[in-house]
Amino acid sequence: MIRAARLFGSLGLVALAACQGGGAQPPPAGCFVGDLAASPALTLVYQTPDLALAPVTDGGSLPLIVPPQGGEVLIIGVRALNIDGCPLTMSTSLALPSGVVAAFERRPVNLQPARDGWLEPVNPAGLANFSNLPACPIAGLEQSIDGERYQLTVEVEDRAGRTAQASATIVPTCDAAAVPATCRCLCAAGYVLGSSCS
């Protein structure tokens, strides 16, 4: 696993949200990390093809991955502070520059303390504690997924109602896909569901 302290120390994609939890009262048993009086903080990460964590950078490329259920997805995670990560409800969306939402997913995830004092996904080489954001195929989409700019937004909420949000402009790419030609076919603008990519 990538050494978190060095990799994420300078990451600029931090979003703060108002603390909505129970004042000075401690949260229920979980894995709260940080300061109860501080607002939750969030950074975006993704799972690389070699199953490591990497920071999402604004304007950067993110690999499209073939998950067990098929298609092409973006494996998106978070690192968080001042929040209870066991569990955390994570809502992830992918939107066109026009603001039209192309994909959305919500799921519970579990985070664990990292060596730098932040929370990060439990089992970062697995898929369970990441958003498996469906990216391709999407029927009738007006622009390709591969190589085009999209707005990625992640919102999280813990059991006490603390919330945080982070977003970045990203460029999904088929370059690291198992079969890039098939990925580009599935991710093309106007793809018709069920069409052959052979």
N, C-alpha and C positions, 0 to 999 in steps of 0.2 A: 504494500500500500504506500502511496506517495506520502512523504513526510509532510504533515499538515502545516506545521509551523512555518516552514519555508515556502510552501506552495501557496498558502492562502493569506499570508501576512499582508501583502500589498493589494489584495483584491478590492476593487473599488465598487463592486455592485452590492452595496449594503443598503437595505431599505429599513426604515424604522417605522413602527406603528404604535399607536397609543396603547398603553398598558390597560387592559380592561379587567384584569384579575382582581382578586379579593383583597385589595389594600395591603396591610401589613401581615395578613394571615398567611401562613405557609401553604403551598399548594398540597393537594392530596399526594400520597405516596406515588412516586413516578421517577423521573430523572430530570428534575429541574436543574438547570445550570445557569449561573449568573447572579444577577442582582434583582431581588423582588421589586425594588423601587424603580428600576430602570425599564425603559421601553424595550420590547423584543427587537432583536436585530436578525437579519437574514442575508445570506449570500447564496447564489446559485452555483451548483456543480452539475457535472454530467459524468456518466460512466463511459470510459473510453473502450475501444474494441478489445484492448488487452486487460479489461476489468479493473482499471484503476480509476481513482477520482481525479477530476481536473476542473479548474474554475471555468465558469461561463464568462467570456469576455464580450463586452458590447461590440457588435459588428463581427464577431468571430464565427467560424464554422463549427457545426456540431454534427457528428456522424449519425447517419441513419442505420439502425440495427435491425436484424431479423430476429424477433422474439419467438418463443415456442408456439405462440398462437398464430404466427404468420404475419405477412405484411411487413411494413417498415415503420419503426417507432423511434422516438427520441427518448433516451433514458436520462431523466432529469431528477436531480436530488437537491437537497438543501443542507447548508450548515447554519446553525442557529445558536442564539445566546439569549439569556434572560427569558426563557420559556421552558415548559415541560415537554420533552420530546418523546414521552412514552405514555400514550401514543400522541401523534400529531395528525390532524386532518389536513391533507395537502390537496389543493385544487390548482390544476395546471391548464393553461390555455395557450393556443398558438393562433395568432391573428394576422391577417394580411395588412399591408400598409394602409388600406382603406378602412381598417377597423373591423372588418368582417371576421368572425371567429371561425377558423377552419377546423380546429380540433379542441376537445376539452376532456379532462379526466379528473376525477376526485377519488381519493383513497386514503385509508389510514396508513401511516408509516411510523416506524420506531427509530429513534436516534439514540446514539450512545456518546459518552464523553470522549473527545479526542485529546491528544497530548497537549494541544495548545489551549485547552480550556473551553473550546466550543463543542457543540453537539454535531455529530455527523451520522450518516446512515449506518445502521447495524448491518453487518455483512456487506461491505461495499462491493464485493464481487458478485453478489446475487442481484435479483430483480425486485424482490418483495418491497423494499423500502425506498423505492424510486417511483416516480411517475413513469409509466410505460405509455407515453403520449402518442396515440395513433397518428401517424403522419401520411402514410400512403397504403393503399389507394384511398383517395377521397373523391367521390363521384362529382363531376361537374365543376370542379374548382377552376377559377378563372386564370390562375397562374400556376406554373410548375412549383413543386416543393423543392426539388433538388436545385441548389445554386441560387435560390432567390431569398430575398430578405423577408423576415417575419418578426413579429413581436411576441416574445415569450414572456408570460406572466405567471408567477406562482404566488399563491396566498396560502398561509398556514394558520391553524387555530388549535390551541391546546384545550385540555379539559376544563381549565378555569376561564376560558374565553379570551385569553391573550391572543392577539393576532399580529401578523406581520406580512408584508408583501415585498416582492422584488421583481424587477423586469429587466429585459435586455433585448436589443435587436440581434437576431441570430440568422445564420445562413445554413439551413440543413443541407447535408451533402451525402451523395451516394458513394463517394470515393473509397470508403472503407467497408462498403457493403459486401456480403458474401459473393453476390453476383451483381456488380455495378450496372450492367446493361439492363438486367431485370428490374433493379431498383429504379433506374431512370425511366423505364417504361411505366411502372406502377405510379411514379411520382409526377408524370407529365400532366400538363394542363389539359383538362377535358377528358381525362382517362375515363373509359366506360367500364364499369364494374363487370368482371367476368371476361374481359378481352384478353386474348393470348399475348404473352410477352416473349414467346419463344422465337 
